[in-house]
Amino acid sequence: MYNFLLSLFLLLLTKAFADPLRPGFYSETCPPAEFIVRDVMRKAMIREPRSVASVMRFQFHDCLVNGCDASLLLDDTPNMVGEKLALSNINSLRSFEVVDEIKEALEMVCPGTVSCADIIIMAARDAVALTGGPDWVVRLGRKDSLTASQEDSDKIMPSPRANASFLIDLFSQFDLSVKDLVALSGSHSIGEGRCFSIMFRLYNQSGSGKPDPAIESGYRAKLNKLCPLGGDENVTGDLDATPRLFDNQYFKDLVAGRGFLNSDQTLYTFRETRKYVKLFSTNQDEFSNAFVEGMLKMGDLQSGKPGEVRTNCRVVNDNTWPLDA
């Protein structure tokens, strides 16, 4: 616990005193960088619409674990168990190949210049913009980590069972407010979730042997059909009613008792977060503005540890192999 608290303190200290991130960081060293990232993301979305939502999640799972340093992207080595096998990531995070494609395209034009950590930030922004959500100017200039830690990820990342009180406490440790928490949860406006993440809600909420009473009955019947007891828990369902469109439908669904994950629906059942769910459900602009602000604040988290610009996002430079190996 001491080591975890120390790491968290250093993360926030670095946020205050690290070299500032800035817009247009690659304007001289790699002018087409942001265009290249968006172009690859657009092609990925055409090929598989769900992929851009998957890539957007990388910012959350990367930045909250020792800062935005692309540690999430590192493959395991004989001497390191990385974050891809962490409880919140294994069999859940996907579309790492899209980042590989972005990196390969950038290396062809600007070798050794654009960090994988910055790719995650740009790609997350582009995922939102390409699906009809807000567009914004990102701050860049991050370095890539030299290591990763499954243990650190397991200590920090919440499970789908998390309630609003736990999430508020977690986000506050990163100087993210209750409003930030609710707005950033709106990332579930696009994408899908696995049956594995909701089986307890459907059949044994809080060990009761009964479903979560917060689930609207018609929606529960739909989920029961999608995720029957004894069925394939890797089957996926839409996180809201418009899973290919980044909008405020997610919050409308929460108000109606149609949140897919427990960690979603709890935002409406908990008093402190409910007011923001109601606000965002009725005001798309309020949600968009708050989401952008939250993404920027989360994107500013840095570890302050030594880093590099990887040529392959999956490995540190000393052990790089070709992307197509």
C-alpha positions in Angstrom: 0.0 0.0 0.0 2.9 2.4 0.8 4.4 1.9 -2.6 1.1 2.5 -4.3 0.4 5.7 -2.4 4.0 6.9 -3.1 3.5 6.3 -6.8 0.2 8.2 -6.8 1.8 11.1 -5.0 4.7 11.2 -7.5 2.2 11.0 -10.3 0.3 14.1 -9.1 3.6 15.9 -8.3 4.8 15.3 -11.8 1.6 16.6 -13.2 2.4 19.9 -11.5 6.1 20.2 -12.3 6.8 18.1 -15.4 7.7 19.7 -18.8 4.4 21.0 -20.0 2.6 19.2 -22.8 1.4 21.5 -25.6 -0.7 21.7 -28.7 1.2 21.4 -32.0 4.1 19.6 -30.4 4.9 17.9 -33.7 4.3 20.9 -35.9 8.0 21.1 -36.9 9.3 17.5 -36.3 6.3 15.7 -37.9 3.7 18.1 -39.3 1.4 15.3 -40.7 1.3 13.4 -37.4 -2.3 14.2 -36.4 -3.6 13.7 -39.9 -1.9 10.3 -40.1 -3.4 9.2 -36.9 -6.9 10.2 -37.9 -6.6 8.7 -41.3 -5.7 5.3 -39.9 -8.5 5.6 -37.3 -11.0 6.4 -40.0 -9.9 3.3 -42.0 -10.1 1.1 -38.9 -13.6 2.3 -38.2 -14.7 1.5 -41.8 -13.2 -2.0 -41.4 -14.7 -2.6 -38.0 -16.8 0.1 -36.4 -16.3 -1.2 -32.9 -12.5 -0.8 -33.1 -12.4 2.9 -32.5 -14.3 2.6 -29.3 -11.9 -0.1 -28.2 -8.9 2.2 -29.0 -10.5 5.1 -27.1 -10.5 3.0 -23.9 -6.8 2.8 -24.1 -6.5 6.4 -22.7 -8.4 5.5 -19.6 -6.5 2.2 -19.0 -3.1 3.8 -19.7 -3.3 7.2 -18.0 -4.7 6.0 -14.7 -1.9 3.6 -14.2 1.3 5.5 -13.6 0.4 8.3 -16.1 -0.1 8.5 -19.8 3.1 6.6 -20.9 1.9 3.8 -23.2 2.9 1.2 -20.6 -0.5 -0.5 -21.4 0.8 -1.3 -24.9 3.9 -3.3 -23.8 3.8 -7.0 -24.4 5.0 -9.3 -21.7 8.7 -10.3 -21.6 10.5 -13.1 -19.6 11.3 -10.5 -17.0 8.1 -8.5 -17.0 4.3 -9.2 -16.8 2.7 -6.2 -18.4 -0.7 -4.6 -18.1 -2.4 -6.5 -20.8 -3.0 -9.4 -18.4 -4.4 -7.2 -15.7 -7.8 -8.1 -14.4 -9.5 -5.1 -16.0 -7.7 -5.7 -19.4 -7.4 -9.4 -20.1 -10.1 -10.6 -22.5 -11.5 -7.1 -22.5 -9.1 -4.6 -24.2 -8.8 -5.2 -27.9 -7.7 -3.5 -31.2 -4.1 -3.1 -30.3 -3.3 -3.8 -33.9 -4.9 -0.4 -34.8 -2.1 1.3 -32.7 0.4 -0.8 -34.5 -0.9 0.4 -37.8 -0.8 4.0 -36.7 2.8 3.6 -35.4 3.9 1.9 -38.6 2.5 4.7 -40.7 4.2 7.4 -38.6 7.5 5.6 -38.6 7.5 5.6 -42.4 7.2 9.4 -42.5 8.8 10.6 -39.2 10.9 7.7 -37.8 11.6 7.8 -34.0 9.6 11.0 -33.5 6.0 10.4 -32.3 5.6 8.6 -29.0 3.1 5.8 -28.5 1.8 7.6 -25.5 0.8 10.6 -27.7 -0.7 8.2 -30.3 -3.1 6.9 -27.6 -4.2 10.5 -26.8 -4.7 11.5 -30.4 -6.5 8.2 -31.3 -8.9 8.6 -28.4 -9.8 12.1 -29.5 -10.2 10.9 -33.1 -12.4 8.0 -32.0 -14.9 10.5 -30.4 -14.8 12.9 -33.3 -15.2 10.2 -36.0 -18.3 8.8 -34.3 -20.1 12.2 -34.1 -18.8 13.5 -30.8 -16.7 16.6 -30.0 -13.3 17.4 -31.5 -10.6 19.1 -29.6 -7.0 20.2 -29.6 -4.8 17.8 -27.7 -1.7 18.5 -25.7 1.3 16.4 -26.8 4.9 15.7 -25.9 4.8 12.5 -23.8 7.5 9.9 -23.6 6.9 6.1 -23.6 7.6 4.1 -20.5 10.4 1.6 -20.2 8.4 -0.9 -18.3 4.8 -1.9 -17.3 3.2 -3.5 -14.3 0.2 -5.8 -14.1 0.3 -5.4 -10.3 0.0 -1.6 -10.6 -3.0 -1.9 -13.0 -4.7 -4.4 -10.7 -4.4 -2.0 -7.8 -5.9 0.9 -9.6 -8.3 0.0 -12.4 -11.9 -0.5 -11.2 -14.0 -3.5 -12.0 -17.4 -3.4 -13.7 -18.9 -4.1 -10.3 -17.6 -0.8 -8.8 -20.2 1.5 -7.3 -20.3 5.3 -7.6 -18.8 5.9 -4.1 -15.7 3.8 -5.0 -15.4 5.5 -8.3 -15.6 9.0 -6.8 -12.8 8.1 -4.3 -10.7 6.6 -7.1 -11.0 9.6 -9.5 -10.4 12.1 -6.7 -7.0 10.6 -6.2 -6.1 11.8 -9.7 -7.6 15.3 -9.1 -10.6 14.4 -11.2 -14.0 15.7 -9.9 -17.4 14.0 -9.6 -18.4 15.9 -12.7 -15.3 14.6 -14.5 -16.1 11.0 -13.4 -19.7 11.2 -14.8 -18.6 12.9 -18.0 -15.8 10.5 -18.7 -18.1 7.5 -18.0 -19.9 8.8 -21.1 -17.1 7.2 -23.1 -19.5 4.2 -22.9 -21.6 6.1 -25.4 -19.9 3.9 -28.0 -18.8 0.3 -28.0 -19.8 -3.0 -26.4 -19.3 -4.9 -23.2 -19.1 -8.6 -22.4 -21.7 -10.7 -20.7 -19.0 -11.7 -18.2 -19.2 -8.2 -16.8 -22.9 -8.3 -16.0 -23.7 -11.9 -15.0 -23.8 -11.0 -11.4 -26.2 -8.1 -12.1 -28.6 -10.3 -13.9 -28.6 -13.3 -11.5 -26.9 -12.6 -8.2 -26.6 -8.9 -7.4 -24.8 -8.5 -4.1 -25.1 -12.2 -3.4 -28.9 -12.0 -3.2 -29.6 -14.6 -5.9 -31.7 -12.0 -7.6 -31.2 -9.4 -10.4 -30.2 -5.8 -9.8 -33.5 -4.1 -9.1 -32.2 -0.9 -10.8 -32.4 -2.7 -14.2 -35.6 -1.8 -16.1 -37.6 -4.9 -16.6 -37.8 -4.9 -20.4 -34.1 -4.2 -20.6 -33.4 -7.0 -18.1 -35.4 -9.4 -20.3 -33.3 -8.4 -23.3 -30.0 -8.9 -21.3 -31.2 -12.3 -20.0 -31.7 -13.4 -23.6 -28.3 -12.1 -24.6 -26.5 -13.5 -21.5 -28.2 -16.7 -20.2 -26.9 -18.6 -17.3 -24.4 -21.1 -18.6 -24.0 -19.2 -21.9 -20.9 -17.8 -23.6 -19.8 -15.0 -21.3 -17.6 -13.5 -24.1 -20.8 -12.6 -26.1 -21.0 -8.8 -26.2 -23.9 -6.3 -25.9 -24.2 -2.6 -26.8 -23.2 -0.2 -24.0 -26.1 2.1 -25.0 -28.9 2.3 -27.5 -26.7 4.1 -30.1 -23.3 2.2 -29.8 -21.9 3.6 -33.1 -22.7 7.3 -32.3 -21.0 9.4 -29.6 -23.9 11.2 -28.1 -25.8 11.6 -24.7 -28.0 8.6 -25.2 -25.9 6.8 -22.7 -27.2 9.1 -20.0 -30.7 8.9 -21.2 -30.4 5.1 -20.8 -29.1 5.4 -17.3 -32.1 7.6 -16.3 -34.4 4.9 -17.8 -32.6 2.1 -15.9 -30.9 0.7 -19.0 -27.3 1.0 -18.0 -25.3 -2.1 -19.2 -22.6 -2.2 -16.5 -23.1 -1.8 -12.7 -20.5 0.9 -12.8 -22.7 2.8 -15.3 -26.1 2.4 -13.6 -24.7 3.3 -10.2 -24.1 6.8 -11.4 -27.8 7.3 -11.5 -28.8 5.5 -8.3 -26.1 7.4 -6.3 -27.2 10.8 -5.2 -23.9 12.7 -5.7 -23.5 11.6 -9.3 -27.2 11.6 -10.3 -27.5 15.3 -10.9 -24.8 15.2 -13.6 -26.4 12.2 -15.2 -29.7 14.1 -15.4 -27.9 17.2 -16.7 -26.0 15.4 -19.5 -29.1 13.4 -20.4 -30.9 16.6 -21.3 -28.0 18.7 -22.6 -25.6 17.3 -25.3 -23.4 20.4 -25.2 -22.9 20.2 -21.4 -21.8 16.6 -21.8 -19.5 17.3 -24.7 -17.8 20.2 -23.0 -17.4 18.3 -19.7 -16.1 15.2 -21.5 -13.4 17.2 -23.4 -12.3 18.9 -20.1 -12.1 15.5 -18.4 -10.1 13.9 -21.2 -7.6 16.8 -21.2 -7.2 16.6 -17.4 -6.7 12.8 -17.5 -4.3 13.2 -20.4 -2.1 15.5 -18.4 -1.2 12.7 -15.9 2.5 11.8 -16.1 4.8 9.6 -14.1 8.0 11.6 -14.3 10.0 8.4 -14.9 12.6 8.2 -17.7 11.1 7.4 -21.1 11.8 7.1 -24.8 10.0 7.3 -28.1 9.5 3.6 -29.0 9.7 2.6 -32.6 7.4 -0.4 -31.9 4.7 0.3 -29.3 4.8 -3.3 -28.1 8.4 -3.3 -26.9 11.1 -1.0 -25.6 13.6 0.0 -28.1 16.4 -2.3 -27.0 14.3 -5.3 -27.9 12.4 -4.0 -31.0 11.3 -6.4 -33.6 9.6 -5.5 -36.9 5.9 -4.7 -36.7 5.0 -7.3 -39.2 7.0 -10.1 -37.5 
